[in-house]
Amino acid sequence: MSDSPTDFRALPAAERRPAILTPPPQLPPIVRSIRQHPTMWLGGVLLFSVVLMAIFAPLIASADPTALNPAMRVKDPSPEALFGTDMMGRDIFARTVYGARVSLIVGIGVAAFATAVGLAIGLVAGFTRWADNIIMRIMDAMMSIPAILLAIALMTLLRGGSIFNVIFAITIAEIPRVARLSRSAVLTVRELAYVEAGIACGTSKFGIIWRHIMPNTLAPITVQATYICASAMITEAILSFIGAGLPTSVPSWGNIMAEGRALWQVKPNIVFFPALFLSITVLAVNLLGDGLRDAVDPRLAKRV
């Protein structure tokens, strides 16, 4: 065998072609997204399951959540009553399933209203320098009061345990947090070059806020809205548990736990199941918020 270098010109044309490197197979976009943000998908699946349970509550729980049955008082879990019955003979499973509606309505309602009002306040405070000190001092005064105490005080003033009053009371307590977050985002964005260029070109303040500043504040505000939703669910349960929220006839998780606390040592199932569903729902919303935070902030995004 000759040790001389091979003359590639003497090789057939098929052998002189350069080797083509085949790229590795790519995963479907949905699979890559799940691998990059597993917490967001896990939280979304759990939350979607709770939403389906609330929507199809009449199909899942055939019993009336408000029907009294003294003959079935304080029964253990059984095929007739999966989670047992309370002191008035009401089916705990049905009340727990229907209680998802109350928590979701309150959580989503508070998140939507608090985000909208807080974002508007933060935009005005962050872009209008003369109004900044006045607005922020009011927000600081409101934040100095614990949210639950402020909600209790507002519920006392409203003198009514309707779901609208509960949403209103919790929303007022959550607005300052959104306002401060949106203001900090506005203070960062308004110093950027394209905002200054818009001002130099004579664009109105409303146009600059609407076209340039607000779109750049939506990502952190959206993440914050998920945490507000989870916090509102817990606050509503606390208000109902201490008797300052919805009437006891309304099947909410806080009411169910409040009615079962006297029998906690002998019948823990009355408190356990609504508390479990509340914990799962709050966990799902928080996981969704964590995943959204990782997705919108490239510095925190997980690499795979």
C-alpha positions in Angstrom: 0.0 0.0 0.0 1.3 3.4 -0.9 1.7 6.0 1.8 1.4 8.9 -0.7 -1.5 11.2 -0.2 -4.7 10.3 -2.1 -5.4 12.2 -5.2 -9.0 13.2 -4.8 -9.2 14.2 -8.5 -8.7 10.6 -9.4 -11.7 9.5 -7.3 -15.1 9.0 -8.8 -17.4 12.1 -8.7 -19.8 10.5 -6.2 -16.9 10.0 -3.7 -15.6 13.6 -4.2 -18.8 15.1 -2.9 -18.5 16.6 0.6 -20.3 14.7 3.3 -23.7 16.3 4.3 -24.2 16.6 8.0 -27.7 15.8 9.0 -29.0 18.0 11.8 -30.3 16.2 14.9 -34.1 15.7 15.0 -36.0 18.7 16.5 -38.6 18.2 19.2 -42.1 19.6 18.5 -42.6 23.1 19.7 -45.1 22.1 22.4 -42.5 19.5 23.8 -39.7 22.1 23.9 -42.0 24.6 25.6 -43.0 22.0 28.3 -39.3 21.2 28.9 -38.4 24.8 29.2 -41.3 25.8 31.4 -42.6 22.7 33.2 -44.0 24.7 36.1 -46.2 26.8 33.8 -47.6 23.8 32.1 -48.2 21.9 35.4 -49.9 24.9 36.9 -52.0 25.4 33.8 -53.2 21.8 33.7 -54.1 21.9 37.4 -55.9 25.2 37.0 -57.7 24.1 33.9 -58.9 21.0 35.7 -60.3 23.1 38.5 -62.0 25.4 36.0 -63.6 22.3 34.3 -64.8 21.1 37.7 -66.4 24.5 38.4 -68.1 24.6 34.9 -69.5 21.1 35.0 -70.3 21.1 38.8 -73.9 20.0 38.2 -72.7 17.0 36.2 -69.9 16.1 38.7 -72.0 16.5 41.9 -75.6 15.5 41.5 -76.6 16.5 45.0 -77.8 19.9 45.8 -75.1 21.8 47.8 -77.6 23.7 49.8 -80.1 20.9 50.5 -80.6 20.2 54.2 -81.0 16.6 55.3 -81.1 16.2 59.2 -81.2 12.4 58.9 -77.7 12.4 57.2 -76.0 14.7 59.7 -72.2 14.2 60.2 -71.8 11.1 58.1 -68.5 9.6 57.2 -67.4 9.4 53.5 -69.4 6.8 51.7 -70.6 6.0 48.1 -73.7 8.2 48.7 -71.6 11.1 50.0 -68.0 10.8 48.8 -66.6 13.4 51.3 -69.3 12.8 54.0 -71.9 15.3 55.3 -71.8 18.3 57.6 -73.8 19.2 60.7 -76.8 20.0 58.6 -76.7 16.9 56.4 -75.4 18.7 53.4 -73.2 16.8 51.0 -69.6 18.0 51.4 -68.5 16.8 48.0 -71.2 18.8 46.3 -70.4 21.9 48.3 -66.7 21.5 47.6 -67.2 21.2 43.9 -69.5 24.2 43.8 -67.1 26.1 46.0 -64.6 26.1 43.1 -67.0 28.6 41.4 -66.8 31.1 44.2 -63.0 30.9 44.5 -62.4 31.2 40.8 -64.9 34.1 40.4 -63.4 36.0 43.3 -59.8 35.3 42.2 -60.2 36.2 38.6 -62.4 39.2 39.3 -60.0 40.6 41.9 -57.0 40.0 39.6 -58.8 41.7 36.6 -60.1 44.8 38.5 -57.0 45.3 40.6 -54.7 44.9 37.6 -56.7 47.4 35.4 -57.0 50.0 38.1 -53.5 49.6 39.5 -52.0 49.7 36.0 -53.8 53.0 35.2 -52.7 54.5 38.5 -49.1 53.4 37.9 -49.0 54.7 34.4 -50.2 58.2 35.5 -47.8 58.2 38.5 -44.8 57.0 36.6 -45.2 59.3 33.6 -46.6 62.4 35.3 -43.9 63.7 37.7 -46.1 66.2 39.6 -48.7 63.6 40.4 -46.2 60.9 41.4 -45.7 62.0 45.0 -49.4 62.5 45.7 -50.5 59.2 44.2 -47.7 57.1 45.7 -48.2 58.5 49.2 -51.8 57.5 49.1 -50.7 54.0 47.9 -48.2 53.8 50.7 -50.8 54.7 53.3 -53.1 51.9 51.9 -50.2 49.4 52.0 -49.5 50.2 55.6 -52.7 48.5 56.5 -52.6 44.7 56.2 -54.7 43.5 53.3 -56.9 41.2 55.3 -57.7 43.9 57.9 -58.5 46.4 55.2 -60.8 43.9 53.5 -62.5 43.2 56.9 -63.1 46.9 57.4 -64.5 47.4 54.0 -66.8 44.4 54.4 -68.1 45.9 57.6 -68.7 49.2 55.9 -70.5 47.6 53.0 -72.8 45.7 55.3 -73.5 42.9 52.9 -72.0 39.6 52.2 -72.5 39.5 48.4 -69.8 38.2 46.1 -69.6 41.6 44.5 -68.8 43.2 47.9 -66.1 40.6 48.6 -64.5 41.3 45.2 -64.6 45.0 45.8 -63.1 44.8 49.3 -60.2 42.6 48.2 -59.6 44.6 45.1 -59.1 47.8 47.0 -56.5 46.0 49.2 -54.6 44.7 46.2 -54.6 47.9 44.0 -51.5 49.5 45.7 -49.3 46.6 44.9 -50.1 46.7 41.2 -49.7 50.4 41.2 -46.2 50.3 42.6 -45.1 47.6 40.3 -46.5 49.3 37.2 -45.0 52.6 38.3 -41.5 51.1 38.7 -41.8 49.6 35.1 -42.9 53.0 33.7 -40.0 54.8 35.4 -37.6 52.4 33.6 -39.3 52.5 30.2 -39.8 56.3 30.0 -36.0 56.9 30.0 -35.5 54.8 26.9 -34.4 56.4 23.6 -37.6 55.7 21.6 -39.8 57.3 24.3 -37.6 60.4 24.3 -37.8 60.4 20.5 -41.5 60.3 20.6 -41.6 63.2 23.0 -39.3 65.2 20.7 -41.5 64.5 17.7 -44.4 66.0 19.5 -46.4 62.8 20.2 -49.1 63.4 22.9 -48.6 61.9 26.3 -51.6 59.6 25.8 -50.1 58.3 22.6 -46.7 57.6 24.2 -48.3 55.9 27.2 -50.7 53.8 25.0 -48.2 52.9 22.2 -44.8 52.7 23.9 -45.0 52.5 27.6 -48.0 50.3 28.5 -47.1 47.4 26.2 -43.7 47.2 27.9 -45.3 47.0 31.3 -47.8 44.2 30.6 -45.4 41.3 31.1 -44.6 41.9 34.8 -48.1 43.0 35.4 -49.5 39.8 34.0 -47.3 37.7 36.2 -48.3 39.8 39.2 -52.0 39.2 38.3 -51.6 35.5 38.9 -50.2 36.1 42.4 -53.1 38.5 43.1 -55.5 35.8 41.9 -54.1 33.3 44.4 -54.0 35.8 47.2 -57.6 36.8 46.6 -58.7 33.2 46.9 -57.0 32.8 50.2 -58.4 36.2 51.4 -61.9 35.2 50.4 -61.6 31.9 52.3 -60.3 33.8 55.4 -63.2 36.3 55.3 -65.7 33.5 55.0 -64.0 31.5 57.7 -64.2 34.3 60.3 -67.8 35.2 59.2 -67.0 38.4 57.4 -67.4 37.1 53.9 -70.1 35.3 52.1 -73.3 34.0 53.9 -73.0 30.5 55.2 -75.6 29.4 52.7 -73.2 30.0 49.9 -71.0 26.9 49.2 -67.5 28.4 49.5 -64.4 26.6 50.7 -64.0 29.1 53.6 -67.6 28.5 54.8 -67.3 24.8 54.6 -64.1 24.9 56.8 -65.7 27.3 59.2 -68.7 25.0 59.8 -66.5 22.0 60.3 -63.9 23.5 62.7 -66.0 22.6 65.7 -65.8 18.9 64.7 -62.2 18.9 63.6 -61.0 16.4 66.1 -63.8 13.8 65.4 -64.7 14.6 61.8 -61.6 16.1 60.1 -63.0 15.3 56.6 -65.3 18.3 56.8 -62.3 20.6 56.9 -59.8 18.5 55.0 -61.4 18.3 51.6 -62.2 22.0 51.0 -58.8 22.9 52.4 -57.1 20.4 50.0 -58.9 21.8 47.0 -58.1 25.4 48.0 -54.4 24.4 48.4 -54.3 22.7 45.0 -56.0 25.7 43.3 -53.7 28.2 44.9 -50.7 26.0 44.1 -51.8 25.8 40.5 -52.1 29.6 40.1 -48.7 30.1 41.7 -47.0 27.6 39.5 -48.6 29.2 36.5 -47.2 32.6 37.7 -43.7 31.2 38.3 -43.7 29.7 34.8 -44.9 33.0 33.2 -42.2 34.8 35.1 -39.5 32.5 33.7 -41.0 32.8 30.2 -41.2 36.6 30.1 -37.8 37.3 31.8 -34.9 35.9 29.7 -32.6 36.3 32.7 -34.7 33.7 34.6 -35.6 31.4 31.7 -34.6 27.8 32.1 -32.2 26.4 29.5 -32.5 22.9 28.3 
